[in-house]
Amino acid sequence: MNAVNKEGNNAVGSLVNQFNSAGELRHLLTLEGLPKEHILHILDTAQQFVSVTDPSREVRKVPLLRGKSVFNLFFENSTRTRTTFEIAAKRLSADVINLDISTSSTAKGESLLDTIDNLVAMQADIFVVRHNVSKAPIEIANHVPAHVHVVNAGDGSHQHPTQGLLDMYTMRHFKQDFRGLKVAIVGDIVHSRVAKSNIHALTTLGCEEIRVIGPESLLPSDLDMLGVKVYHSMEEGLKDADVVMTLRIQKERMEAGQVPEGDAFFKQYGLTPARLALAKSDAIVMHPGPMNRGVEIDSAVADGFQSVILNQVTFGIAIRMAVMSIVAGN
């Protein structure tokens, strides 16, 4: 992977081409710059798939990807994303191959693109890629032949487009419209690909106000350019919010001392019932997972009546079905 480094500065740069020559979505790599009509098309398609995933339905499958092979390539740990992608692909009747990276030839020194070439030779149709290096899925998408599709399942601190889309679906489901919506994102923003994807999607969909709340050490320096309101106080940032999203502290991506530890962070930035009461009475609480209870969120909030955290997980199946069916059809 010579073209990419861990900071995400690469030779690929901003050349993120997600579309084919007809302007149709061929890959899903980022929500930055993805036009509103494409986002809405994915959300509307997912809405049709929600009924397919209903537990009361006798046969929870549709044949849209029958005969196609979906390869899940996860170079980082995952529970929700990998499992829901696998469920989604199987609901679409695809053959699913989960590559065990730790026992694959990448552990013997094989380059990422050589691995991809070999999997393409095995007649892969869709690669679902999670990687610790920012923009690695973009490099793969630029490398694969035209009939192969790449879906970014999270790359470094860069983007997590399907999580952003399932979050948009969840907000639309419970709040109907993005106009007039005040969304507060709390915690480790600087390392969060989820926060970046959400900010881009919310901006595109016309959200009235996007707020980020956290200590200065966990906030990127370019937030003003994105039209985001910055708060260092939970009490100020949560006032009258319609949606409150808390984020995990990503210790694996930060230096020691960059953030107050456990209890100290919770005292300043933990989402407690008292703090949630500052938001609107019908505010919803979201979290992309995995949760660290007692660090960024109180159990009483995570399990409370305003929490839609498990709804996010369920909607993730339909969103990932929508994304794979759309790109595979183009």
JOKA-V933334 format. One record per residue. RES is the residue in three letters. SS is DSSP state (a for helix, b for strand, c for the rest). PHI is phi as a letter, one per 30 degrees, with the letter a starting at -180 (* if undefined). OMEGA is omega in degrees with one decimal (* if undefined). Layout:
BEGIN
res = [RES:RES]
ss = [SS:SS]
phi = [PHI:PHI]
omega = [OMEGA:OMEGA]
END
This chain:
BEGIN
res = [MET:ASN:ALA:VAL:ASN:LYS:GLU:GLY:ASN:ASN:ALA:VAL:GLY:SER:LEU:VAL:ASN:GLN:PHE:ASN:SER:ALA:GLY:GLU:LEU:ARG:HIS:LEU:LEU:THR:LEU:GLU:GLY:LEU:PRO:LYS:GLU:HIS:ILE:LEU:HIS:ILE:LEU:ASP:THR:ALA:GLN:GLN:PHE:VAL:SER:VAL:THR:ASP:PRO:SER:ARG:GLU:VAL:ARG:LYS:VAL:PRO:LEU:LEU:ARG:GLY:LYS:SER:VAL:PHE:ASN:LEU:PHE:PHE:GLU:ASN:SER:THR:ARG:THR:ARG:THR:THR:PHE:GLU:ILE:ALA:ALA:LYS:ARG:LEU:SER:ALA:ASP:VAL:ILE:ASN:LEU:ASP:ILE:SER:THR:SER:SER:THR:ALA:LYS:GLY:GLU:SER:LEU:LEU:ASP:THR:ILE:ASP:ASN:LEU:VAL:ALA:MET:GLN:ALA:ASP:ILE:PHE:VAL:VAL:ARG:HIS:ASN:VAL:SER:LYS:ALA:PRO:ILE:GLU:ILE:ALA:ASN:HIS:VAL:PRO:ALA:HIS:VAL:HIS:VAL:VAL:ASN:ALA:GLY:ASP:GLY:SER:HIS:GLN:HIS:PRO:THR:GLN:GLY:LEU:LEU:ASP:MET:TYR:THR:MET:ARG:HIS:PHE:LYS:GLN:ASP:PHE:ARG:GLY:LEU:LYS:VAL:ALA:ILE:VAL:GLY:ASP:ILE:VAL:HIS:SER:ARG:VAL:ALA:LYS:SER:ASN:ILE:HIS:ALA:LEU:THR:THR:LEU:GLY:CYS:GLU:GLU:ILE:ARG:VAL:ILE:GLY:PRO:GLU:SER:LEU:LEU:PRO:SER:ASP:LEU:ASP:MET:LEU:GLY:VAL:LYS:VAL:TYR:HIS:SER:MET:GLU:GLU:GLY:LEU:LYS:ASP:ALA:ASP:VAL:VAL:MET:THR:LEU:ARG:ILE:GLN:LYS:GLU:ARG:MET:GLU:ALA:GLY:GLN:VAL:PRO:GLU:GLY:ASP:ALA:PHE:PHE:LYS:GLN:TYR:GLY:LEU:THR:PRO:ALA:ARG:LEU:ALA:LEU:ALA:LYS:SER:ASP:ALA:ILE:VAL:MET:HIS:PRO:GLY:PRO:MET:ASN:ARG:GLY:VAL:GLU:ILE:ASP:SER:ALA:VAL:ALA:ASP:GLY:PHE:GLN:SER:VAL:ILE:LEU:ASN:GLN:VAL:THR:PHE:GLY:ILE:ALA:ILE:ARG:MET:ALA:VAL:MET:SER:ILE:VAL:ALA:GLY:ASN]
ss = [c:c:c:b:c:c:c:c:c:b:c:c:c:c:c:c:c:c:b:c:c:c:c:c:b:c:c:b:c:c:c:c:c:c:c:a:a:a:a:a:a:a:a:a:a:a:a:a:a:a:c:c:c:c:c:c:c:c:c:c:c:c:c:c:c:c:c:c:b:b:b:b:b:b:c:c:c:c:c:a:a:a:a:a:a:a:a:a:a:a:a:c:c:c:b:b:b:b:b:c:a:a:a:c:a:a:a:a:c:c:c:a:a:a:a:a:a:a:a:a:a:c:c:c:c:b:b:b:b:b:b:c:c:c:c:a:a:a:a:a:a:a:a:c:c:c:c:c:b:b:b:b:b:b:b:c:c:c:b:c:a:a:a:a:a:a:a:a:a:a:a:a:a:a:a:c:c:c:c:c:c:b:b:b:b:b:c:c:c:c:c:c:a:a:a:a:a:a:a:a:a:a:a:a:c:c:c:c:b:b:b:b:b:c:c:a:a:a:c:c:c:c:a:a:a:a:c:c:b:b:b:c:c:a:a:a:a:c:c:c:c:c:b:b:b:b:c:c:c:c:a:a:a:c:c:c:c:c:c:c:c:a:a:a:a:a:a:a:a:c:b:c:a:a:a:a:c:c:c:c:c:c:c:b:b:b:b:c:c:c:c:c:b:c:c:c:b:c:a:a:a:a:c:c:c:c:b:c:a:a:a:a:a:a:a:a:a:a:a:a:a:a:a:a:a:a:a:a:c:c]
phi = [*:d:d:b:c:d:d:i:d:a:d:d:h:c:d:c:c:c:c:d:d:d:i:c:d:c:b:b:c:a:c:d:i:d:d:e:d:d:d:d:d:d:d:d:d:d:e:d:d:e:d:d:d:d:e:d:d:d:c:c:b:b:c:d:c:d:i:c:c:c:c:c:c:c:c:b:d:a:c:d:d:d:d:d:d:d:d:d:d:d:d:d:i:d:d:c:b:c:d:d:d:d:c:d:d:d:d:c:j:d:d:e:d:d:e:d:e:d:d:d:d:d:i:d:c:b:c:c:b:c:b:d:c:e:i:e:d:d:d:d:d:d:c:d:d:d:d:c:c:b:c:d:c:j:b:h:c:d:b:b:d:d:d:e:d:d:d:d:d:d:d:d:d:c:c:i:b:d:d:i:d:c:c:c:c:c:j:d:d:d:c:c:d:d:e:d:d:d:d:d:d:d:d:d:d:i:d:d:b:c:c:b:b:l:d:e:d:c:c:d:d:c:d:e:d:d:i:c:d:c:b:c:c:d:d:d:d:d:e:i:d:c:b:b:c:c:b:d:d:c:d:d:c:b:d:e:i:d:b:e:d:g:d:d:d:d:d:c:b:d:d:c:e:d:d:d:d:d:d:d:d:c:d:c:c:b:a:d:i:d:d:c:d:i:c:c:a:d:e:d:d:e:c:d:d:d:d:b:d:d:d:e:d:d:d:d:d:d:d:d:d:d:d:d:d:d:d:d:d:c]
omega = [-176.2:-173.1:-174.5:171.2:-171.0:178.0:178.6:175.0:-172.7:179.5:177.6:176.1:-175.1:-178.2:179.9:179.2:-177.6:-170.2:172.3:-175.2:178.8:-179.8:179.0:-177.1:180.0:175.5:166.8:-173.6:-176.9:172.7:177.1:178.8:178.1:-174.9:-177.4:-176.5:177.7:177.8:-178.9:177.8:178.0:179.8:-179.5:177.6:178.5:-179.6:177.6:-178.1:179.7:-179.7:178.9:-177.8:-179.3:-178.5:-178.9:-179.3:-175.6:178.9:-176.2:179.6:169.9:-170.3:-171.0:-179.5:178.0:-179.5:178.3:178.9:178.0:179.4:175.0:-179.6:-176.4:179.4:173.8:179.7:179.3:171.1:-174.8:-172.7:-177.5:-176.9:-179.4:173.5:179.2:177.9:-178.4:-179.6:179.3:174.8:178.1:176.9:177.2:167.8:-174.3:177.3:176.2:-178.7:176.4:-173.7:-176.0:179.4:179.4:-177.9:173.6:177.2:178.3:176.5:177.9:-178.4:-179.9:-175.7:173.6:175.4:180.0:-179.7:-179.8:179.2:173.8:177.7:175.0:174.4:172.5:176.8:-179.6:170.7:171.0:-167.9:166.0:-176.4:178.8:179.2:179.1:175.1:175.0:178.0:177.7:178.2:178.4:-179.6:178.2:-173.8:-171.0:176.7:-169.7:-176.2:-177.7:-175.7:-179.1:175.4:179.6:179.0:178.9:-179.0:178.3:176.5:-169.6:-174.7:172.4:-168.5:-178.8:174.3:177.0:-179.5:179.4:174.5:176.1:178.7:-179.1:179.3:-179.3:-179.6:-175.1:-175.2:174.2:-172.0:178.2:178.3:-179.2:-176.2:173.6:-176.1:178.3:178.1:-169.1:169.3:-173.0:-177.0:-170.9:-179.4:-169.0:172.5:177.7:179.8:-178.7:179.4:179.4:-179.3:179.7:-178.4:179.7:178.1:-179.4:-176.2:172.4:176.6:-175.1:-174.2:175.8:-179.5:169.6:-176.5:177.8:175.5:-176.5:-177.4:-178.3:179.0:177.2:-177.7:-173.2:-175.3:179.4:-179.7:-179.0:178.9:-177.1:176.1:-174.8:177.1:173.7:-179.7:177.2:-176.0:179.1:-173.6:-176.7:-174.2:176.1:177.8:176.3:-178.4:175.9:179.2:176.3:-176.2:176.5:172.5:-173.9:-176.6:-178.6:-179.1:-175.6:179.4:179.2:177.7:-178.2:-176.0:175.2:-178.5:171.6:-174.8:-178.2:178.5:-178.7:-179.9:-178.2:-169.1:177.7:179.0:-180.0:176.0:-179.5:179.2:179.1:179.9:177.3:176.3:177.8:-175.5:178.6:178.3:175.5:-179.7:-177.7:175.9:-178.3:-177.3:-5.8:-179.7:167.5:-178.7:-179.6:175.0:178.6:-177.0:176.6:179.5:179.8:177.3:-178.8:-178.0:-174.5:-174.3:178.7:-178.2:175.5:-173.8:179.4:172.6:177.7:-178.2:-179.7:179.6:179.1:178.1:-178.6:178.6:-177.8:171.0:-178.6:-177.4:-177.6:179.7:-179.4:-176.9:-179.4:179.2:-179.2:*]
END
